[in-house]
Each structure stands twice: as C-alpha cells, then as structure tokens.
C-alpha cells in the first residue's frame, strides 16, 4: 500500500492504490485516501471532491482518480513516499 507524507492543511498522508481490489484502472486512474494524524480524513479535499465516495462508515476514499491529477497534487504538496520504517524521497509509482 503506497503511502506518502504530504504538506497540506487538511491531511498529512495520502494512500494511492491501483490493484485489482481497488476502484482504479491500472495505468490510468487510482484509488486514494487521505489521513491526518493517523485518522481518516472524511471531508472532501480539492481537487478530488468529484471523486469522493461520501464518507461511509468513518472512512473515505476517492475512486478512479486520474493518475495525472494525483501526480500533480503530490508534486504541489511535497509528497515523500513512506515504506515501512524507511522514507524514500519521491512520488513515482512503485513496484513495492
């Protein structure tokens, strides 16, 4: 589960998923979720509000978000990939 720290007023982490179990089209769109202090951010975050699922059961995901939109957001918000206990600089898609 690729997770990235970000510098944003509403969230400090973004999770980007693109497996067969998520709302995505591999290489075109991904499913994302936001967290703040380890808790789900359920309020819609721009520019993704149109993809927001409506905050069901205390969780909130955004499905079928275009990868270009995610990449631009992460570049604008200083995304740094988290990998277990190791932090890797960058925000590109990872095979891990």
Secondary structure as a PSIPRED ss2 file (coil, helix, strand):
# PSIPRED VFORMAT (PSIPRED V4.0)

   1 X C   1.000  0.000  0.000
   2 X E   0.000  0.000  1.000
   3 X E   0.000  0.000  1.000
   4 X E   0.000  0.000  1.000
   5 X E   0.000  0.000  1.000
   6 X C   1.000  0.000  0.000
   7 X C   1.000  0.000  0.000
   8 X C   1.000  0.000  0.000
   9 X C   1.000  0.000  0.000
  10 X C   1.000  0.000  0.000
  11 X C   1.000  0.000  0.000
  12 X C   1.000  0.000  0.000
  13 X E   0.000  0.000  1.000
  14 X E   0.000  0.000  1.000
  15 X E   0.000  0.000  1.000
  16 X E   0.000  0.000  1.000
  17 X E   0.000  0.000  1.000
  18 X C   1.000  0.000  0.000
  19 X C   1.000  0.000  0.000
  20 X C   1.000  0.000  0.000
  21 X C   1.000  0.000  0.000
  22 X C   1.000  0.000  0.000
  23 X C   1.000  0.000  0.000
  24 X C   1.000  0.000  0.000
  25 X E   0.000  0.000  1.000
  26 X C   1.000  0.000  0.000
  27 X C   1.000  0.000  0.000
  28 X C   1.000  0.000  0.000
  29 X E   0.000  0.000  1.000
  30 X E   0.000  0.000  1.000
  31 X E   0.000  0.000  1.000
  32 X E   0.000  0.000  1.000
  33 X E   0.000  0.000  1.000
  34 X E   0.000  0.000  1.000
  35 X E   0.000  0.000  1.000
  36 X E   0.000  0.000  1.000
  37 X C   1.000  0.000  0.000
  38 X C   1.000  0.000  0.000
  39 X E   0.000  0.000  1.000
  40 X E   0.000  0.000  1.000
  41 X C   1.000  0.000  0.000
  42 X C   1.000  0.000  0.000
  43 X C   1.000  0.000  0.000
  44 X C   1.000  0.000  0.000
  45 X C   1.000  0.000  0.000
  46 X C   1.000  0.000  0.000
  47 X C   1.000  0.000  0.000
  48 X C   1.000  0.000  0.000
  49 X H   0.000  1.000  0.000
  50 X H   0.000  1.000  0.000
  51 X H   0.000  1.000  0.000
  52 X E   0.000  0.000  1.000
  53 X C   1.000  0.000  0.000
  54 X C   1.000  0.000  0.000
  55 X C   1.000  0.000  0.000
  56 X C   1.000  0.000  0.000
  57 X C   1.000  0.000  0.000
  58 X C   1.000  0.000  0.000
  59 X C   1.000  0.000  0.000
  60 X C   1.000  0.000  0.000
  61 X C   1.000  0.000  0.000
  62 X E   0.000  0.000  1.000
  63 X E   0.000  0.000  1.000
  64 X E   0.000  0.000  1.000
  65 X E   0.000  0.000  1.000
  66 X E   0.000  0.000  1.000
  67 X H   0.000  1.000  0.000
  68 X H   0.000  1.000  0.000
  69 X H   0.000  1.000  0.000
  70 X H   0.000  1.000  0.000
  71 X H   0.000  1.000  0.000
  72 X H   0.000  1.000  0.000
  73 X H   0.000  1.000  0.000
  74 X H   0.000  1.000  0.000
  75 X H   0.000  1.000  0.000
  76 X H   0.000  1.000  0.000
  77 X C   1.000  0.000  0.000
  78 X C   1.000  0.000  0.000
  79 X C   1.000  0.000  0.000
  80 X E   0.000  0.000  1.000
  81 X E   0.000  0.000  1.000
  82 X E   0.000  0.000  1.000
  83 X E   0.000  0.000  1.000
  84 X C   1.000  0.000  0.000
  85 X C   1.000  0.000  0.000
  86 X E   0.000  0.000  1.000
  87 X E   0.000  0.000  1.000
  88 X E   0.000  0.000  1.000
  89 X E   0.000  0.000  1.000
  90 X E   0.000  0.000  1.000
  91 X C   1.000  0.000  0.000
  92 X C   1.000  0.000  0.000
  93 X C   1.000  0.000  0.000
  94 X C   1.000  0.000  0.000
  95 X C   1.000  0.000  0.000
  96 X C   1.000  0.000  0.000
